[in-house]
């Protein structure tokens, strides 16, 4: 029963939350009602259950009920809540717990105070309600207290009288109380006529729109300049969605967070600050607005530096300069490379010089070498070209055979195309038949 009580109470507060005004609040009203008390059905529910009681057609069996009359008083508490007080009497045999039956009917006096929680207001002619209250009774010399809970219908008759249909289950609270059903039909009438509120006089304000932009002056932030409704009547010359009065760059589209101005480019490198990782230093887009890096700090940026991790001058493409002594040693070695006549076979007297070059390369892992083969102009051009290529390749093969990684060596044949002396003399032709070697760090 506690759960039922809490549920009804919750419904009551929920309905009351919808009360908005006193337009449909009931005045003082009194009336009479006819009722039937049913103690037997309440007792049978406990012993056999409501399902069996319904099967036996005894839940609303008027033959098992005791009639009575009651006086009613009603007063509206809000649009959705009415107070109703009832005093009623009937002759019944009242079952009292742990007391032998009286054997005959005696007068039962009951008084209740309840609140009807209405689903609708008195504006509607039929209004369902749930009710919850407190009650007391006197039977013979026994007093008792109970809680009336129930449901009902209110039928509105011209806002001055109401027919009330109500069915309650009365929950015993004290020891002398007995659970029973209470079904009533009554009529209550208003003691005074409902006051009809005087009609409100609504003053119609004068609406003006000085700039004629369709936004009334009371809502227009720029009442003297035609503008857009979306911007509260203000213009937007650059069409960036920011009213000119708020726009620090009214003629250039921008963003609200920059007060209507475009995203700034502090370093003027063409990359706006939001995308620029170096907003205060000019840079390039491929490095997200930062300058091209110079890893080794030699003043030659990595994109132009052939040795980006080793410092070197720009004249040597950012690579360290090879010691002149080493360069001269390689050049001298190149002058002591000899081949069999008309052949690309190395002569043994070339080996020592080439071994010295191989050692230099092994001692300096960053060094690379280019081998260029040349011939004089004697013979066919095609043969000379082939011979120069093979002689350069023979030198490369010798160095690889002495432990130098092949990827560090390049060999090229130039034939007769790059003479260093006059091919008309024997001495000149001898100088032109040569192999050159060039060291580099890249």
C-alpha positions as CSV (number, residue, x, y, z in Angstrom):
1,X,0.0,0.0,0.0
2,X,2.9,2.3,0.7
3,X,3.9,2.0,-3.0
4,X,0.3,2.9,-4.1
5,X,0.3,5.9,-1.8
6,X,3.6,7.2,-3.1
7,X,2.4,6.7,-6.7
8,X,-0.8,8.6,-6.2
9,X,1.1,11.4,-4.5
10,X,3.6,11.6,-7.4
11,X,0.7,11.8,-9.9
12,X,-0.8,14.6,-7.8
13,X,2.3,16.8,-7.8
14,X,2.8,16.1,-11.5
15,X,-0.7,17.3,-12.4
16,X,-0.3,20.4,-10.2
17,X,2.8,21.4,-12.1
18,X,0.6,22.2,-15.1
19,X,-1.5,24.8,-13.3
20,X,-0.8,28.1,-15.1
21,X,-3.5,30.5,-13.8
22,X,-6.6,30.7,-11.6
23,X,-9.0,31.0,-14.5
24,X,-10.5,27.6,-13.8
25,X,-10.0,27.4,-10.0
26,X,-13.1,26.3,-8.2
27,X,-14.8,28.6,-5.6
28,X,-16.5,27.4,-2.4
29,X,-19.1,24.7,-3.1
30,X,-21.3,22.4,-1.0
31,X,-23.3,19.3,-1.8
32,X,-24.6,15.9,-0.8
33,X,-23.7,12.4,-1.9
34,X,-25.1,8.9,-1.8
35,X,-22.5,6.2,-1.1
36,X,-22.0,2.5,-0.6
37,X,-19.5,0.9,1.8
38,X,-18.2,-2.5,0.9
39,X,-16.3,-4.3,3.6
40,X,-16.8,-7.8,2.2
41,X,-15.1,-7.3,-1.1
42,X,-12.1,-5.8,0.6
43,X,-11.9,-8.8,2.9
44,X,-12.3,-11.3,0.0
45,X,-9.5,-9.7,-1.9
46,X,-7.1,-10.6,0.9
47,X,-8.4,-14.2,1.2
48,X,-9.0,-15.2,-2.4
49,X,-7.4,-12.5,-4.6
50,X,-9.0,-10.0,-7.0
51,X,-9.1,-12.5,-10.0
52,X,-11.3,-14.9,-8.1
53,X,-13.4,-12.0,-6.8
54,X,-14.0,-10.8,-10.4
55,X,-14.9,-14.4,-11.5
56,X,-17.5,-14.5,-8.7
57,X,-18.9,-11.1,-9.7
58,X,-18.5,-9.8,-6.2
59,X,-16.1,-6.9,-6.7
60,X,-19.1,-4.5,-7.4
61,X,-21.9,-6.6,-5.9
62,X,-24.4,-4.0,-4.5
63,X,-26.2,-6.6,-2.5
64,X,-23.1,-6.9,-0.3
65,X,-22.8,-3.1,0.2
66,X,-24.2,-0.8,2.9
67,X,-25.7,2.5,1.8
68,X,-25.2,5.9,3.4
69,X,-25.5,9.7,3.0
70,X,-22.8,12.3,3.2
71,X,-22.4,16.1,3.2
72,X,-19.6,17.5,1.0
73,X,-17.6,20.7,0.9
74,X,-15.3,21.6,-2.0
75,X,-12.7,24.4,-2.7
76,X,-10.3,24.7,-5.6
77,X,-6.7,24.9,-4.6
78,X,-5.4,25.4,-8.2
79,X,-6.4,24.7,-11.7
80,X,-5.7,21.0,-11.2
81,X,-6.3,20.5,-7.5
82,X,-9.5,20.6,-5.4
83,X,-9.9,20.0,-1.7
84,X,-13.0,18.0,-0.7
85,X,-14.2,17.4,2.8
86,X,-16.9,14.8,3.5
87,X,-18.9,13.7,6.6
88,X,-21.1,10.7,6.1
89,X,-23.0,8.1,8.0
90,X,-24.4,4.6,7.4
91,X,-25.6,1.6,9.3
92,X,-23.3,-1.3,9.0
93,X,-21.8,-4.2,10.9
94,X,-18.2,-2.9,11.1
95,X,-15.6,-5.7,11.4
96,X,-13.0,-4.8,14.0
97,X,-9.8,-6.8,14.2
98,X,-9.6,-9.1,17.2
99,X,-13.2,-8.3,18.1
100,X,-16.1,-10.6,17.9
101,X,-18.8,-9.6,15.4
102,X,-21.4,-7.3,16.8
103,X,-24.2,-9.3,15.3
104,X,-26.2,-6.3,14.1
105,X,-25.8,-3.0,12.3
106,X,-24.7,0.1,14.1
107,X,-24.1,3.6,13.0
108,X,-20.8,4.3,11.4
109,X,-19.7,8.0,11.2
110,X,-16.8,8.7,8.8
111,X,-15.1,12.0,8.0
112,X,-12.4,12.5,5.3
113,X,-10.3,15.4,3.9
114,X,-8.9,14.7,0.4
115,X,-7.3,16.4,-2.5
116,X,-8.6,15.6,-6.0
117,X,-5.8,15.7,-8.5
118,X,-7.5,16.5,-11.9
119,X,-6.1,15.5,-15.2
120,X,-8.0,18.4,-16.8
121,X,-9.2,21.8,-15.5
122,X,-12.8,22.8,-14.8
123,X,-12.9,24.3,-18.3
124,X,-13.7,20.7,-19.6
125,X,-17.2,19.3,-18.9
126,X,-15.8,15.9,-18.0
127,X,-12.6,15.7,-15.8
128,X,-11.0,12.5,-14.5
129,X,-9.2,12.7,-11.2
130,X,-7.3,10.7,-8.6
131,X,-7.8,11.5,-4.9
132,X,-5.7,11.0,-1.8
133,X,-6.4,12.1,1.7
134,X,-6.9,11.2,5.4
135,X,-9.9,10.0,7.3
136,X,-11.3,9.1,10.7
137,X,-14.3,7.0,11.8
138,X,-16.4,6.3,14.9
139,X,-18.3,3.1,15.3
140,X,-20.0,2.5,18.7
141,X,-17.2,3.4,21.1
142,X,-14.4,2.7,18.7
143,X,-12.4,5.3,16.9
144,X,-10.2,4.6,13.8
145,X,-8.1,6.3,11.2
146,X,-7.6,5.4,7.6
147,X,-6.3,6.7,4.2
148,X,-8.8,7.1,1.4
149,X,-7.3,6.6,-2.1
150,X,-9.3,6.5,-5.3
151,X,-10.3,7.6,-8.8
152,X,-13.3,9.5,-10.1
153,X,-15.0,11.6,-12.7
154,X,-16.2,15.2,-12.3
155,X,-19.0,16.3,-14.6
156,X,-19.2,20.1,-15.0
157,X,-22.7,21.6,-15.2
158,X,-22.4,25.3,-16.3
159,X,-19.4,26.0,-14.1
160,X,-21.7,26.3,-11.0
161,X,-22.5,22.7,-10.2
162,X,-20.6,19.4,-10.5
163,X,-21.6,15.8,-10.4
164,X,-18.9,13.7,-8.7
165,X,-18.5,9.9,-9.3
166,X,-15.9,8.5,-6.9
167,X,-14.6,5.0,-6.0
168,X,-12.1,4.7,-3.1
169,X,-10.2,2.0,-1.3
170,X,-9.8,3.0,2.3
171,X,-6.5,1.8,3.8
172,X,-6.6,1.1,7.6
173,X,-4.0,3.0,9.7
174,X,-5.0,2.2,13.3
175,X,-5.9,-1.1,14.9
176,X,-9.6,-0.5,15.0
177,X,-9.8,0.4,11.3
178,X,-11.0,-2.0,8.7
179,X,-10.2,-1.9,4.9
180,X,-13.2,-1.3,2.7
181,X,-14.3,0.1,-0.6
182,X,-16.3,3.3,-0.8
183,X,-18.3,4.2,-3.9
184,X,-20.2,7.5,-4.1
185,X,-22.3,9.6,-6.4
186,X,-22.9,13.2,-5.4
187,X,-23.7,16.8,-6.5
188,X,-22.0,20.0,-5.3
189,X,-22.9,23.5,-6.2
190,X,-21.0,26.8,-6.0
191,X,-21.9,29.2,-3.2
192,X,-20.9,32.1,-5.3
193,X,-20.7,32.8,-9.0
194,X,-17.3,32.6,-10.7
195,X,-15.8,36.0,-11.2
196,X,-15.3,36.8,-14.8
197,X,-12.0,38.7,-15.2
198,X,-12.3,42.0,-17.0
199,X,-10.9,42.0,-20.5
200,X,-7.3,43.2,-20.7
201,X,-6.7,46.3,-22.7
202,X,-3.7,45.6,-25.0
203,X,-1.8,48.6,-26.1
204,X,-0.5,48.2,-29.6
205,X,3.0,49.7,-29.9
206,X,3.8,52.0,-32.8
207,X,6.2,50.2,-35.0
208,X,8.8,52.2,-37.0
209,X,11.5,51.2,-39.5
210,X,13.4,54.4,-40.4
211,X,15.8,52.7,-42.8
212,X,13.1,50.6,-44.5
213,X,15.1,47.4,-44.3
214,X,12.3,45.3,-42.9
215,X,13.8,45.2,-39.4
216,X,11.8,47.4,-36.9
217,X,13.8,50.1,-35.1
218,X,13.4,48.4,-31.7
219,X,15.3,45.4,-33.0
220,X,17.6,47.2,-35.5
221,X,21.2,47.7,-34.4
222,X,21.7,50.1,-37.3
223,X,18.3,51.8,-37.5
224,X,19.5,54.5,-39.9
225,X,21.3,52.3,-42.4
226,X,19.6,49.6,-44.4
227,X,21.0,46.2,-43.6
228,X,20.2,42.5,-43.3
229,X,17.7,40.8,-41.0
230,X,20.2,38.1,-40.2
231,X,22.6,40.8,-38.9
232,X,20.0,42.6,-36.9
233,X,19.5,45.3,-39.5
234,X,23.1,46.1,-40.1
235,X,24.9,46.1,-43.6
236,X,27.8,43.8,-44.5
237,X,29.8,45.3,-47.4
238,X,32.3,42.5,-47.8
239,X,29.7,39.7,-47.4
240,X,31.7,37.8,-44.7
241,X,28.7,37.5,-42.4
242,X,30.1,40.1,-39.9
243,X,28.2,43.3,-39.6
244,X,30.2,46.4,-40.7
245,X,29.9,48.0,-37.2
246,X,31.7,44.9,-35.8
247,X,34.1,44.5,-38.8
248,X,37.6,45.9,-38.6
249,X,38.1,45.2,-42.3
250,X,34.6,46.0,-43.7
251,X,35.8,45.9,-47.3
252,X,37.8,42.6,-47.1
253,X,36.1,39.3,-46.3
254,X,37.5,37.8,-43.0
255,X,36.7,35.7,-40.0
256,X,34.9,36.6,-36.8
257,X,37.9,35.6,-34.6
258,X,40.0,38.2,-36.4
259,X,37.1,40.7,-36.0
260,X,36.2,40.5,-39.7
261,X,39.8,40.6,-41.1
262,X,41.5,37.9,-43.1
263,X,43.9,35.5,-41.4
264,X,47.1,37.4,-40.9
265,X,50.5,36.6,-42.5
266,X,53.0,38.2,-40.1
267,X,56.2,37.3,-42.0
268,X,54.6,38.1,-45.4
269,X,55.7,34.8,-46.9
270,X,52.3,34.1,-48.5
271,X,51.4,31.5,-45.9
272,X,48.8,32.6,-43.3
273,X,49.7,32.4,-39.6
274,X,47.2,29.5,-38.9
275,X,49.1,27.3,-41.4
276,X,52.6,28.8,-40.8
277,X,54.8,26.9,-38.3
278,X,57.3,29.7,-38.4
279,X,54.9,32.8,-38.5
280,X,57.6,35.3,-37.7
281,X,60.2,34.0,-40.2
282,X,59.6,33.9,-44.0
283,X,59.6,30.4,-45.3
284,X,58.1,28.2,-48.0
285,X,54.9,26.2,-48.2
286,X,56.6,22.8,-48.5
287,X,58.1,23.4,-45.1
288,X,54.8,24.7,-43.7
289,X,56.0,28.3,-43.7
290,X,59.5,27.7,-42.3
291,X,62.7,28.4,-44.2
292,X,64.4,25.5,-46.0
293,X,66.5,23.8,-43.3
294,X,70.3,23.9,-43.1
295,X,71.0,20.9,-40.9
296,X,74.8,21.3,-40.8
297,X,74.6,25.1,-40.4
298,X,77.1,25.8,-43.2
299,X,74.9,28.5,-44.9
300,X,73.9,26.1,-47.7
301,X,70.3,24.9,-47.2
302,X,69.6,21.2,-47.3
303,X,68.0,21.3,-50.8
304,X,71.2,22.7,-52.3
305,X,73.6,21.0,-50.0
306,X,75.1,17.8,-51.3
307,X,76.5,17.0,-47.8
308,X,73.6,18.2,-45.6
309,X,75.0,16.7,-42.5
310,X,78.6,17.9,-43.0
311,X,79.6,21.6,-43.1
312,X,81.2,22.9,-46.3
313,X,81.4,26.0,-48.4
314,X,78.8,26.9,-51.1
315,X,81.6,26.7,-53.7
316,X,81.9,23.0,-53.0
317,X,78.0,22.5,-52.8
318,X,78.1,22.5,-49.0
319,X,80.5,19.6,-48.8
320,X,83.9,19.7,-46.9
321,X,86.8,20.7,-49.2
322,X,89.2,17.7,-49.8
323,X,92.8,18.5,-48.7
324,X,94.9,19.7,-51.6
325,X,97.7,17.2,-50.8
326,X,95.2,14.3,-51.2
327,X,93.9,15.7,-54.4
328,X,97.5,16.1,-55.8
329,X,98.3,12.5,-54.7
330,X,95.3,11.2,-56.7
331,X,96.2,13.4,-59.7
332,X,99.8,12.1,-59.7
333,X,98.5,8.5,-59.4
334,X,96.4,9.1,-62.5
335,X,99.5,10.1,-64.4
336,X,101.0,6.7,-63.6
337,X,98.3,4.5,-65.1
338,X,99.6,2.6,-68.1
339,X,97.9,0.2,-70.6
340,X,99.2,-2.2,-73.2
341,X,99.2,-0.5,-76.7
342,X,95.8,-0.4,-78.3
343,X,94.4,-2.3,-75.2
344,X,92.6,-1.6,-72.0
345,X,94.7,-4.1,-70.1
346,X,96.5,-2.4,-67.1
347,X,100.3,-2.8,-67.0
348,X,101.7,-3.9,-63.6
349,X,103.6,-0.6,-63.2
350,X,100.2,1.0,-62.6
351,X,99.3,-1.1,-59.6
352,X,101.2,0.8,-56.9
353,X,99.6,4.2,-57.8
354,X,96.1,2.6,-57.9
355,X,96.6,0.9,-54.6
356,X,97.4,4.2,-53.0
357,X,94.2,5.7,-54.4
358,X,92.2,2.7,-53.1
359,X,93.6,3.2,-49.7
360,X,92.7,6.9,-49.7
361,X,89.1,5.9,-50.6
362,X,89.0,3.3,-47.8
363,X,90.3,5.8,-45.3
364,X,87.7,8.4,-46.2
365,X,84.2,6.8,-46.4
366,X,82.6,10.0,-47.7
367,X,84.9,10.3,-50.8
368,X,83.7,9.4,-54.2
369,X,85.8,9.2,-57.4
370,X,85.1,9.7,-61.0
371,X,87.3,8.0,-63.6
372,X,87.5,9.6,-67.1
373,X,89.1,7.7,-70.0
374,X,90.5,9.7,-73.1
375,X,92.2,8.8,-76.4
376,X,94.0,10.6,-79.2
377,X,92.5,11.0,-82.7
378,X,94.2,8.1,-84.3
379,X,91.8,5.5,-85.6
380,X,88.1,5.3,-85.9
381,X,86.0,7.4,-83.5
382,X,83.8,4.5,-82.5
383,X,86.8,2.4,-81.6
384,X,88.4,5.3,-79.7
385,X,85.2,5.8,-77.7
386,X,85.0,2.1,-76.8
387,X,88.6,2.0,-75.8
388,X,88.3,5.1,-73.5
389,X,85.3,3.5,-71.8
390,X,87.0,0.2,-71.3
391,X,90.2,1.8,-69.9
392,X,88.1,3.8,-67.4
393,X,86.2,0.6,-66.5
394,X,89.5,-1.3,-66.0
395,X,90.7,1.3,-63.4
396,X,87.3,1.0,-61.7
397,X,87.5,-2.8,-61.6
398,X,91.0,-2.6,-60.1
399,X,89.8,-0.3,-57.3
400,X,86.8,-2.5,-56.6
401,X,89.1,-5.5,-56.4
402,X,91.1,-3.6,-53.8
403,X,88.2,-3.2,-51.4
404,X,86.4,0.0,-52.6
405,X,82.6,-0.1,-52.8
406,X,81.5,0.0,-56.5
407,X,78.8,2.5,-55.7
408,X,81.4,5.1,-54.9
409,X,83.1,4.9,-58.3
410,X,81.9,6.3,-61.6
411,X,83.7,5.5,-64.9
412,X,83.1,7.4,-68.2
413,X,84.8,7.2,-71.6
414,X,85.1,10.4,-73.7
415,X,87.0,9.0,-76.8
416,X,89.0,11.7,-78.6
417,X,86.5,14.5,-77.8
418,X,88.4,16.2,-74.9
419,X,92.1,16.6,-75.9
420,X,94.5,18.5,-73.7
421,X,97.3,18.8,-76.4
422,X,97.7,19.0,-80.1
423,X,97.0,15.6,-81.8
424,X,99.3,16.6,-84.7
425,X,102.4,15.8,-82.7
426,X,103.5,12.5,-81.1
427,X,104.0,14.3,-77.8
428,X,100.5,15.8,-78.0
429,X,98.9,12.5,-78.8
430,X,100.7,10.9,-75.9
431,X,99.2,13.5,-73.5
432,X,95.8,12.9,-74.9
433,X,96.0,9.2,-74.3
434,X,95.2,9.5,-70.5
435,X,93.0,8.5,-67.6
436,X,92.0,11.2,-65.1
437,X,90.6,10.7,-61.6
438,X,88.5,13.3,-59.7
439,X,87.8,13.1,-56.0
440,X,84.7,14.6,-54.5
441,X,82.5,14.5,-51.3
442,X,79.3,14.2,-53.3
